[in-house]
Amino acid sequence: MNKHKFTRILTAVLTSASIFTFATNAKPTQSTVQAVSVKSLHTLNYSGKDIVTINGNKPSFSKATKSKKHGPWQKYSNLDYLNRAHAANALLNTKLMPHTEREPLFVDPTGWHNKRISDGWLYNRCHLIGYQLTGQNNNLKNLITGTRQLNDPDMLKYEDKVADYIKSSGKHYIRYRVTPIWRGNELLARGVQMEAQSIGDNSVHFNVFIFNVQPGVKLNYKTGTSRVTGATSTKEYKKRTVSHKTKRAKKARTRVTHHKKGTVSTAKQRVVGNKRSKIYHVMSGKNYHISSSNAVYFPSEAAARAAGYRKSLR
């Protein structure tokens, strides 16, 4: 055996040993990412990791669709024979962003069997391309039934990255695509693939798959119906809601909020903020019902803005 061949074999052995050591020492969490291929997405089953990377986190856009020659654009696939939405594509720029408040959503995508669970509503009408990016709202070609976890925080954190980059300069463009992943004839998507690439630099780029799941709830993807499997069932939650109705109403009337300057006021109508994203939601908003452990309450939108929060566009 010559010297060069021996060196190659030794290097391969050491590399394999390093990889094995890393894999066995890794401690995955709920948001741990793991590389998979596009072809396998519809076969994936949730196993505790809500987000996985695809093709090394590299989006797969053609050169032609990344061209800025004709300015920003958006395109939505036609609904299939089951009325399900498919890939939503865009070349994003500030010119596509909305300048008006979002109107209430009133159309129902496939699999829409919403219900209350212990900490709010189970489902959201999920925009494939977020309203804050293109202003598309009651467009069934841009909507799927998604769990609250899928919509916010999982999809929203990627949408915010894109929005922040675009808003930082009118010259910024991002090629963007969101594709719901269906299995067979199911009416509830298994998840969504999100891809983004900033044009002219690599400031924003990702290619991820996000599972359409909700902790403590078993989803029937064929129909969109569900069953609570956690410690608190829907029935138990309803009983608790009725028995505590007076107590909660009194608490809502007497809740106080401390402003930056130390003043105190009574919150008659609650504006709820997300501590992690620093985004606030009004009662008519899509994501008003968020986990209480992650919520902060304000008596008005002005108070929320004074505390450094910005209004949700969803």
C-alpha positions in Angstrom: 0.0 0.0 0.0 1.5 3.4 -1.0 1.7 6.3 1.3 -1.0 8.4 -0.4 -3.6 5.6 -0.3 -2.9 4.9 3.4 -3.3 8.7 4.1 -6.7 8.7 2.4 -8.0 5.7 4.3 -6.8 7.1 7.7 -8.5 10.4 7.0 -11.8 8.7 6.1 -11.7 6.6 9.3 -11.0 9.7 11.5 -13.8 11.7 9.7 -16.3 8.9 10.3 -15.4 8.7 14.0 -15.9 12.5 14.4 -19.3 12.3 12.8 -20.4 9.4 15.0 -19.2 11.3 18.1 -21.2 14.4 17.1 -24.4 12.5 16.4 -24.3 10.6 19.6 -23.6 13.7 21.7 -26.2 15.9 20.1 -29.3 16.7 22.1 -32.2 17.5 19.8 -34.9 20.0 20.8 -38.3 20.7 19.3 -36.8 23.1 16.8 -33.7 21.0 15.9 -33.1 21.0 12.1 -32.2 18.0 10.1 -31.4 17.7 6.4 -33.8 15.9 4.1 -34.6 15.9 0.4 -37.6 17.4 -1.4 -38.8 14.1 -2.7 -39.3 12.7 0.8 -41.3 15.5 2.3 -44.8 13.9 1.8 -43.6 10.8 3.6 -42.2 12.5 6.6 -43.8 11.8 10.0 -43.5 14.2 12.9 -41.1 12.9 15.6 -40.6 15.9 17.9 -38.8 18.2 15.5 -41.1 20.8 14.0 -38.6 22.2 11.5 -36.2 20.4 9.2 -33.8 21.8 6.6 -34.0 20.7 2.9 -31.1 20.2 0.5 -28.6 21.8 2.9 -30.9 24.8 3.4 -30.3 25.9 -0.2 -33.4 27.0 -2.1 -33.9 25.7 -5.7 -34.9 28.7 -7.9 -34.1 29.0 -11.5 -31.9 31.9 -12.7 -34.7 33.3 -14.8 -37.2 33.6 -11.9 -34.6 35.5 -9.9 -34.4 38.3 -12.5 -35.4 41.8 -11.5 -35.9 42.9 -15.1 -39.7 43.0 -14.9 -39.9 44.1 -11.3 -41.7 42.3 -8.4 -44.4 39.7 -9.1 -46.6 37.1 -7.4 -48.2 34.0 -8.8 -50.5 31.4 -7.2 -51.2 27.9 -8.4 -54.8 26.9 -9.3 -56.7 24.9 -6.7 -56.8 21.1 -7.4 -59.9 18.9 -7.7 -60.1 18.8 -3.9 -59.9 22.7 -3.7 -56.5 22.5 -2.1 -53.9 25.2 -2.6 -50.5 24.5 -4.0 -47.2 26.4 -4.6 -47.3 30.2 -4.1 -44.4 32.0 -5.8 -43.2 35.6 -5.7 -40.3 38.0 -6.4 -40.8 40.2 -3.4 -40.1 43.9 -3.0 -41.6 46.8 -1.0 -43.9 47.6 -3.9 -45.9 44.5 -3.2 -46.4 45.2 0.5 -49.8 46.3 1.7 -50.5 49.9 2.9 -53.9 49.2 4.5 -55.1 47.2 7.5 -55.9 43.6 6.8 -59.6 42.9 6.6 -61.1 39.9 8.5 -60.7 36.5 6.9 -64.0 34.8 6.0 -63.1 32.0 3.5 -62.5 28.5 4.8 -59.7 26.4 3.3 -59.9 22.6 3.1 -59.8 20.7 6.4 -61.2 23.6 8.3 -62.7 22.1 11.5 -61.6 24.7 14.1 -62.2 24.4 17.8 -61.0 25.8 21.0 -58.3 24.0 23.0 -57.0 24.9 26.5 -55.0 27.9 25.3 -56.9 29.3 22.4 -58.0 28.2 18.9 -56.5 25.1 17.3 -56.3 26.3 13.7 -55.5 29.5 11.8 -56.3 30.3 8.2 -52.7 30.2 7.2 -51.5 32.4 4.3 -48.8 30.7 2.3 -47.3 34.1 1.4 -47.9 36.2 4.5 -50.2 39.2 4.2 -47.4 41.5 5.3 -45.4 40.6 2.2 -48.0 40.9 -0.7 -51.3 42.0 0.8 -53.1 38.8 -0.4 -55.8 38.0 2.1 -59.1 36.2 1.3 -57.5 34.3 -1.6 -58.1 30.5 -1.4 -55.1 30.0 -3.6 -53.0 31.4 -0.8 -54.6 29.8 2.2 -54.4 26.4 4.0 -55.7 25.2 7.3 -52.7 25.4 9.7 -52.2 24.9 13.4 -51.4 27.9 15.6 -47.9 26.5 16.0 -47.3 26.3 12.3 -48.6 29.8 11.7 -47.0 31.6 14.7 -44.3 31.2 15.7 -42.9 28.8 13.1 -43.8 30.4 9.7 -44.0 33.9 11.1 -40.3 33.9 12.2 -39.2 33.2 8.6 -41.7 35.7 7.2 -40.4 38.4 9.5 -36.8 37.8 8.3 -38.0 38.3 4.7 -40.0 41.4 5.6 -37.2 43.0 7.6 -34.8 42.6 4.7 -37.2 44.0 2.1 -38.2 47.0 4.2 -34.6 47.9 4.9 -34.2 49.2 1.3 -36.5 49.8 -1.6 -33.9 48.1 -3.8 -34.0 44.8 -2.0 -35.6 41.8 -3.7 -36.3 38.3 -2.4 -37.3 35.3 -4.5 -39.8 33.4 -2.4 -41.9 30.3 -2.5 -44.2 28.5 -0.1 -45.5 25.0 -1.0 -48.0 23.1 1.1 -47.2 19.4 1.2 -50.1 17.0 0.9 -50.2 13.2 1.3 -52.6 11.5 -1.1 -56.1 13.0 -0.9 -55.8 14.4 2.6 -57.5 17.8 3.2 -55.1 18.9 5.9 -51.5 19.6 4.7 -48.7 17.7 6.4 -46.7 20.9 6.5 -45.2 23.6 4.3 -41.9 24.0 2.5 -40.6 27.6 2.7 -37.8 28.8 0.4 -36.2 32.3 0.1 -33.2 33.8 -1.5 -32.2 37.5 -1.4 -31.2 38.8 -4.8 -27.6 40.1 -5.2 -26.4 38.8 -1.8 -26.9 35.9 0.6 -28.4 37.9 3.5 -31.5 35.9 3.5 -31.6 32.3 2.3 -33.4 29.2 3.6 -35.1 26.0 2.5 -37.1 24.4 5.3 -40.0 22.1 5.9 -42.3 22.9 8.8 -44.7 20.3 10.2 -48.4 21.2 10.6 -48.7 19.9 14.2 -50.0 21.2 17.5 -48.6 19.8 20.9 -51.2 17.8 22.8 -53.5 17.4 19.8 -53.9 14.4 17.4 -54.8 15.6 13.9 -56.8 13.6 11.4 -55.1 14.8 8.2 -57.7 13.1 6.0 -60.5 15.4 7.2 -59.0 18.1 9.4 -60.8 16.9 12.5 -58.8 16.5 15.7 -58.7 15.0 19.2 -57.0 16.5 22.3 -54.6 14.1 23.8 -52.9 16.3 26.4 -53.8 16.7 30.1 -56.6 19.2 29.3 -59.4 18.0 26.9 -61.8 20.3 25.1 -64.7 19.1 27.3 -62.7 19.9 30.4 -61.8 23.3 29.0 -65.4 24.2 28.3 -66.5 23.2 31.9 -63.7 25.3 33.3 -64.6 28.2 31.1 -68.2 28.2 32.3 -67.3 27.8 36.0 -64.8 30.6 35.8 -66.7 32.9 33.6 -67.5 35.5 36.3 -64.0 35.3 37.7 -62.3 35.9 34.3 -64.7 38.8 33.4 -63.8 40.5 36.7 -60.1 39.9 36.1 -60.4 41.4 32.6 -62.1 44.5 34.0 -59.5 45.1 36.7 -56.3 44.2 34.8 -53.7 47.0 35.1 -50.8 47.8 32.8 -47.7 49.7 33.8 -46.5 52.1 31.1 -42.9 53.1 30.6 -43.3 56.3 32.7 -44.8 54.4 35.6 -48.4 55.3 35.1 -51.2 52.7 35.6 -54.4 52.3 33.7 -57.3 49.8 33.6 -57.4 47.6 30.6 -61.1 47.4 29.5 -60.2 46.1 26.1 -57.1 43.9 25.8 -54.4 44.3 23.2 -52.1 41.3 23.5 -48.4 41.3 22.7 -46.1 38.4 21.9 -43.1 38.7 24.2 -40.8 36.9 21.8 -41.6 38.6 18.6 -42.5 42.0 20.0 -45.6 42.1 17.9 -49.1 43.0 19.3 -52.5 41.7 18.1 -55.9 43.3 18.4 -59.1 41.4 19.2 -60.2 41.3 15.5 -56.7 40.0 14.4 -55.9 36.6 13.1 -53.5 35.7 15.9 -55.2 37.4 18.9 -55.4 34.1 20.8 -51.8 33.3 21.8 -50.3 31.2 24.7 -50.8 33.1 28.0 -47.2 32.2 29.0 -45.9 34.2 26.1 -48.5 37.1 26.3 -48.3 40.6 27.6 -51.5 42.8 27.8 -52.0 46.5 27.0 -55.0 48.8 27.5 -54.5 50.3 24.0 -52.5 50.1 20.8 -50.8 53.3 21.8 -49.6 51.7 25.0 -48.3 48.7 23.1 -46.3 50.9 20.7 -44.9 52.9 23.6 -43.6 49.6 25.0 -41.7 48.9 21.8 -44.2 46.6 20.1 -45.4 46.8 16.5 -48.8 45.8 15.1 -49.3 42.5 13.4 -50.3 42.6 9.8 -51.9 39.2 9.9 
